[in-house]
Structure formats: structure tokens, C-alpha cells
Amino acid sequence: MDSIKNKKILVSGASMAGLSTAHWMTKLGYKVTVVELANEPRTAGGAVDIKGATVEVVKRMGIYENLKANALGVEMIEFKNADDITENSFSVAGEEGNPGEEIEIERDKFVNVIMDQLNDDVEFIFNDSITALDETDDEIRAIFKSGLDRSFGLVVGCDGIHSGVRKIWFGHETEYSHFLGAYSSIIILNKLLIKKNYLQIYNEPDKAVMLNAYKNKTDIIFCFNSEKEISYNYRDLEEQRKIILEQFSDVSWRTPELLEEMKQSENFYFDKFCQIKMPSWTKGRVALVGDAGYCASPAAGMGASLAVSGAGALADALQKYNGNFELAFQDYNKNLRPFIEEVQAEAEKNLRDNFIPRTEEAIRRRNIEGF
């Protein structure tokens, strides 16, 4: 097979996964095009964590120091009761002289750091998406919503949990989505509601309310268990707000005040806790990276790490086999899978035991023992 140099690759999604993939593919010598449904790179959402082996990946990308310069840092976790009394607290600051290498960073800062690295090496197509793919022996043809018709050597779907590429090429989302029995919402306020770098958590059985404060911002997070999946319109934010209002209408602590903030907030994100589990993340000339292929849910706290590590693993495999995508994709599926399965298993345990305990007894035990 021909070498990688000057081969064309299409990345769907200007997200953390998509931009990380674009970074690596450009370094390998691919001519990269990124298509994004929105009119700019995806920056919405709460802060993200770069953990474990992913720290080495961002060092190899040459962005570690820039990420570190913009890092946040939770110093204290507090478990609250209905009277706003702290039942227990845990310091999570690094030991003196050993602050650790893991990074928490605002999503937009992370995206900006990667975008600065890409410069003009990547072609971006915004306000567009892939509507069809047609593979031949030598290439894969992508047809876009705008009518654009282009051919590439490979296509990489980095378009999130509700991936359009996955739906077109691998099958409907229901084949791969595994509901974890819970939902969550987040809004980000441009003010501090609690002390900076503190995380406060209040639970009632099957319900959780969290405040995460950093810089001059506060994340307000609502989570609740649900035996069955709830039917709602993904694009109707008011309908989703009503779900949260109904679920938390009689919850104590600061909940009434926080619900008012949610009603007035311009930014609002709501989705189920679920995982994407697939027997293969590749098919023909198409590969999936990040949430599109192996979402672990927010309960893992590893979404950004999986996206970045996945992009690095795919690039390493393509480099190892000098662009022979068939061998590279086999390597990618085999070598990354143990890590993904470990993170997904940990996420399920976190959700059940730490985030949304089901009973008062389980809440008390978690408050005593911590995470």
C-alpha cells in the first residue's frame, strides 16, 4: 500500500476527538479536512479532565504545557445535607511538592490550544455534515448536506454520542447505546455560587445536585435515576428543562434557587447516562474515535481522555503499518479495547455508588467514605 504522505482524510466533528485526530493525522502527513455541523468548533459543556495515560499523549502532541498553564483545580469536595451543613469533606489538592500531572481544563480552552497547533494545515468545512458514504476499492466518497461531493482515503467519525457517521455506516444508535438508568443536566454560570475550586454535592435517594466552582464560573449539575428511558425531543431545550423541574421540584438544600438559575440560563445541556459499546470501531475505510465509538458516560470523568487517547492510538496504528489501514484498524481495535472496557466498567460503578446512591444508607456511607 502507498505511504501516508499526501493521502486525504475526512474527519467528522470539530470536537476534542475530531481536533485531536486532525492534529495527529496532519503530523503523519495526511491532508486533513474537518467537517462540522455547527458554525465553529465545539466548545460547549463543562470542564474536562486529562488523566492517566492520556497525559503522555498530550505531551507527545506538544500541548501539555499550554494545557497546564490554563488548568483548573478542585481543592475540596464537600458533602452537604439539607440544611447546607457539610457532613464531610475531602481535600483533593496535590501533595506539597507533588501537584501531579493530571489536568482539569475548561473545554473552550482545550479546543483553543489544539486549534492554535493546527494553524492553516487543516481544511475546515462548517455548517455542513456527511449525509452518505460510498466506498470503492481505492477510496471512499462522501456526500455532504450542502451538496458537496468529495473522495478521501479514510473517514474518521468523531461526531459524538449521537454520531451521524456511525448511523450511516454502522447502523442505528439503538444497536450500540446502553442506557445506564440515569439522566443529567448541566448549566454554566458566569459567577461563583460557592468558594472557587470547591465541589459541593447534595444527595437524596435517586437524586444528586452538584456545584463545581472555578475561576469566575459555577457548573450546576442535576442528576437523577430513572428505571426507564424518557421520550423527549433532543432539540427542544424547554421540554428538557421541564423534565429537570419536575424531577427536582421537591428536593431540598439549595435546589429551588438553583432551578431558578437553570430556568434563566442561556446554556443548558441534558442527556441520558449511556455508553456506546461496539464489537468493532472500524468498518472498511471508516473508523470511529471518542464518544462516537466508545462513550463511557460523564460518570467516568474520562470523556476527553478517551477522545485524545483514541486519536493517538489510531494515529500510532496507522504510523506502525505505514498507512495500511486494514492492519492499522485491527491494531486500533485490539490494543485500545482493554482500556475502554476498564473505563466503562468504572463509570457504571461510579454512577451507582458515588454519584446517585439509591438509598439514605448508601448516601451516608458515601459521605463518610468519599469517592
C-alpha positions in Angstrom: 0.0 0.0 0.0 1.2 3.5 -0.7 2.6 5.6 2.1 0.5 8.0 4.1 2.0 11.2 2.6 -0.5 13.4 0.9 -3.4 11.0 1.3 -6.7 12.7 2.1 -8.7 12.0 5.2 -12.0 13.3 6.3 -12.8 13.9 10.0 -16.4 14.4 11.0 -16.7 16.6 14.1 -14.7 19.6 15.3 -14.8 18.3 18.9 -12.0 17.3 21.2 -11.9 13.9 19.4 -12.0 15.4 16.0 -9.4 18.1 16.6 -7.1 15.6 18.3 -7.5 13.3 15.3 -6.8 16.2 12.9 -3.7 17.0 14.8 -2.3 13.5 14.6 -3.2 12.9 11.0 -1.6 16.1 9.9 1.6 15.2 11.8 1.6 11.8 9.9 1.4 13.6 6.6 -2.3 13.3 5.7 -4.2 16.2 4.1 -7.0 16.6 6.6 -10.5 18.0 6.1 -12.7 18.5 9.1 -16.5 18.9 8.6 -18.6 20.3 11.4 -22.4 20.7 11.6 -22.0 23.9 13.8 -20.6 27.1 12.6 -17.4 26.8 14.8 -15.5 24.2 16.8 -17.5 22.5 19.6 -16.7 24.3 22.9 -20.0 23.9 24.9 -20.0 21.9 28.1 -18.3 21.6 31.4 -14.7 21.4 32.3 -12.8 18.2 31.2 -10.1 16.1 32.7 -6.9 14.8 31.1 -5.9 11.8 33.2 -3.6 8.8 33.4 -2.0 7.6 30.2 -3.6 10.5 28.3 -1.2 12.9 30.0 1.6 11.2 28.0 -0.4 11.6 24.8 -0.9 15.4 25.2 2.9 15.6 26.0 3.6 13.9 22.7 1.2 16.3 21.0 3.3 19.2 22.3 0.3 20.8 24.1 0.8 19.7 27.7 2.5 22.9 28.9 -0.2 25.1 27.3 -2.9 23.0 28.8 -1.2 23.1 32.2 -1.0 26.9 32.0 -4.8 27.0 31.7 -5.5 24.3 34.2 -8.2 24.4 36.9 -8.0 22.5 40.1 -10.6 21.2 42.6 -9.2 21.6 46.0 -12.0 20.4 48.2 -15.1 18.1 47.8 -17.8 18.8 50.4 -20.9 16.6 51.0 -23.8 18.7 52.1 -27.0 17.9 54.0 -30.5 19.5 53.5 -29.5 22.3 56.0 -26.4 23.2 54.0 -24.2 21.7 56.7 -21.0 20.0 55.5 -21.3 16.4 56.7 -17.8 15.5 55.4 -15.1 17.0 53.2 -12.1 15.7 51.4 -9.1 17.6 50.2 -8.1 16.6 46.6 -5.2 19.1 46.2 -1.9 17.5 45.2 0.6 16.8 48.0 3.1 19.6 48.6 5.9 19.4 46.1 3.9 16.8 44.0 1.0 18.6 42.4 0.5 15.7 39.9 0.3 15.9 36.2 -3.4 15.4 35.6 -5.2 18.4 34.2 -8.7 19.8 34.6 -9.4 22.5 32.0 -12.3 24.4 30.5 -13.5 22.8 27.3 -13.1 26.0 25.2 -9.5 26.5 26.5 -8.7 22.9 25.5 -10.2 23.4 22.0 -8.3 26.7 21.5 -5.0 25.2 22.4 -5.4 22.5 19.8 -6.7 24.9 17.2 -3.6 27.1 17.7 -1.5 24.0 16.9 -3.4 23.2 13.7 -2.7 26.6 12.1 -3.7 26.5 8.4 -2.7 22.9 7.9 -6.3 21.6 8.1 -9.3 22.5 5.9 -12.5 23.2 7.9 -16.0 23.0 6.5 -18.5 24.4 8.9 -22.3 24.4 8.8 -22.2 21.1 6.9 -22.4 17.3 7.6 -22.0 14.0 5.9 -25.2 12.5 4.5 -23.9 9.5 2.6 -20.7 7.4 2.2 -19.8 5.2 -0.8 -16.7 3.0 -0.6 -14.7 1.6 -3.6 -11.5 -0.4 -3.7 -9.4 2.7 -3.8 -11.3 5.4 -1.9 -14.4 6.5 0.0 -16.8 9.1 -1.4 -18.6 11.5 1.0 -21.7 13.4 0.0 -22.4 16.4 2.2 -25.7 18.1 3.2 -24.7 21.1 1.2 -24.3 19.1 -2.0 -20.5 18.9 -1.9 -19.2 15.6 -3.2 -15.6 14.6 -2.3 -13.5 11.5 -2.1 -11.0 10.5 0.6 -8.7 7.7 1.6 -10.3 7.4 5.0 -13.1 8.8 7.0 -13.0 9.2 10.8 -16.2 9.8 12.8 -15.6 12.0 15.8 -19.1 13.3 16.0 -20.1 12.3 19.5 -22.5 10.0 21.2 -25.3 10.7 18.6 -22.8 10.2 15.7 -24.1 10.7 12.2 -21.2 8.7 10.7 -22.0 5.8 13.0 -25.6 5.8 11.9 -24.8 6.0 8.2 -22.0 3.4 8.2 -22.5 1.0 11.2 -26.2 1.1 11.9 -28.7 2.9 14.2 -27.7 4.2 17.6 -30.1 1.8 19.4 -27.8 -1.1 18.3 -24.9 0.2 20.3 -26.3 2.5 23.0 -26.6 1.0 26.5 -28.7 3.1 28.9 -27.3 3.3 32.5 -30.5 4.2 34.2 -29.9 7.9 34.8 -30.0 11.4 33.3 -28.1 14.6 33.9 -28.2 18.3 33.0 -25.6 21.0 33.3 -25.6 24.8 33.1 -22.5 27.0 33.5 -23.0 30.3 35.3 -20.5 33.2 34.9 -20.4 33.8 38.6 -19.3 31.9 41.7 -22.0 30.4 43.9 -19.6 28.7 46.3 -15.9 29.1 47.0 -13.6 28.8 44.0 -12.1 25.4 43.3 -14.7 23.7 45.6 -17.1 20.9 44.6 -20.3 20.5 46.7 -22.6 17.6 46.4 -26.1 17.0 47.9 -28.0 13.8 47.5 -31.4 12.4 48.2 -32.2 8.9 47.1 -32.0 8.7 43.3 -31.2 12.4 43.1 -28.0 14.4 43.0 -27.3 18.2 42.9 -23.7 19.3 42.4 -21.9 22.7 42.3 -18.4 22.9 40.8 -16.8 26.4 41.1 -13.7 27.5 39.2 -12.3 30.9 38.1 -15.5 33.1 37.9 -17.8 30.2 36.9 -20.0 27.6 38.6 -21.3 24.4 37.0 -24.8 23.5 38.2 -25.4 19.8 37.7 -28.6 17.8 38.3 -28.6 14.0 38.1 -31.4 11.5 38.7 -32.0 7.8 38.3 -34.7 6.5 36.0 -35.8 2.9 35.6 -36.9 3.6 32.0 -35.7 5.8 29.2 -37.7 9.1 28.9 -39.0 10.1 25.5 -38.2 13.7 24.6 -37.1 15.8 21.7 -33.3 16.2 21.6 -33.7 19.7 20.1 -36.4 21.0 22.4 -34.5 22.5 25.4 -37.6 23.8 27.1 -39.0 20.3 27.2 -35.8 19.1 28.7 -35.8 21.9 31.3 -39.3 20.8 32.3 -38.0 17.3 32.9 -35.5 18.7 35.4 -38.0 21.0 37.0 -40.4 18.1 37.6 -37.8 15.7 38.9 -36.3 18.2 41.4 -39.4 20.2 42.4 -39.4 18.8 46.0 -35.7 18.3 46.5 -34.1 20.2 49.5 -30.8 22.0 50.0 -30.3 25.0 47.6 -32.3 23.2 44.9 -35.1 25.8 44.4 -32.5 28.6 43.9 -30.5 26.5 41.5 -33.6 25.6 39.5 -34.3 29.3 39.1 -30.8 29.8 37.7 -31.4 26.9 35.3 -34.6 28.4 34.0 -32.9 31.7 33.2 -29.7 30.3 31.8 -28.9 30.6 28.1 -26.8 27.5 28.1 -28.3 24.1 29.0 -27.3 20.6 28.3 -29.3 17.5 29.0 -28.8 13.8 28.1 -29.0 10.3 29.5 -26.1 8.5 31.0 -25.3 5.8 28.5 -22.4 4.0 26.9 -21.6 3.1 23.4 -20.4 -0.5 23.1 -19.4 -1.8 19.6 -17.8 -5.1 18.6 -15.6 -3.0 16.2 -14.9 0.7 15.9 -13.9 0.3 12.2 -15.5 -0.9 9.0 -13.9 -0.7 5.6 -12.3 2.7 5.3 -14.2 4.3 8.2 -13.1 4.5 11.9 -14.8 6.0 15.0 -12.9 7.9 17.7 -14.2 9.1 21.1 -17.8 9.1 22.2 -18.9 8.0 18.7 -17.3 4.7 19.2 -16.9 4.1 22.9 -18.6 6.8 25.1 -18.2 5.8 28.7 -20.7 8.5 30.0 -19.9 11.5 32.2 -19.8 9.2 35.2 -16.3 8.2 34.0 -14.9 11.7 34.1 -12.8 10.5 31.2 -14.6 11.7 28.0 -11.8 14.0 27.0 -9.1 11.5 27.9 -10.8 8.7 25.9 -11.1 11.1 22.9 -7.5 12.2 23.0 -6.1 8.7 23.7 -8.3 7.2 21.0 -7.0 9.7 18.4 -3.4 8.9 19.5 -4.0 5.1 19.3 -5.4 5.4 15.8 -2.5 7.5 14.6 0.1 5.2 16.2 -1.5 2.2 14.4 -1.5 4.0 11.1 2.1 5.0 11.5 3.1 1.5 12.6 1.6 0.0 9.4 2.6 2.9 7.1 -0.9 3.7 6.2 -2.1 0.2 5.6 -5.5 1.0 7.1 -6.7 -2.6 7.3 -3.9 -3.7 9.6 -3.9 -0.4 11.4 -7.6 -0.7 12.2 -7.1 -4.2 13.5 -4.4 -2.9 15.8 -6.5 0.0 17.0 -9.5 -2.3 17.9 -7.3 -4.8 19.7 -4.9 -2.5 21.7 -7.3 0.2 22.8 -10.2 -2.1 23.8 -8.9 -3.2 27.3 -8.5 0.4 28.4 -12.0 1.3 27.1 -13.6 -1.6 28.8 -11.9 -0.8 32.1 -13.1 2.8 32.0 -16.7 1.9 31.1 -16.9 -0.6 34.0 -15.6 2.0 36.4 -18.1 4.5 35.1 -21.0 2.2 35.9 -19.7 1.7 39.4 -19.2 5.4 39.9 -22.7 6.2 38.9 -24.2 3.6 41.2 -22.0 4.0 44.3 -20.8 7.6 44.2 -22.9 10.0 42.1 -26.5 8.9 42.6 -26.9 6.5 45.5 -30.3 4.9 45.7 -30.9 4.9 49.5 -30.3 7.1 52.5 -28.0 4.4 53.9 -25.9 4.4 50.7 -25.7 8.2 50.8 -24.5 8.2 54.4 -21.9 5.6 53.6 -20.6 7.5 50.5 -20.4 10.7 52.6 -18.3 9.0 55.1 -16.0 7.1 52.7 -15.9 9.7 49.9 -15.2 8.7 46.3 
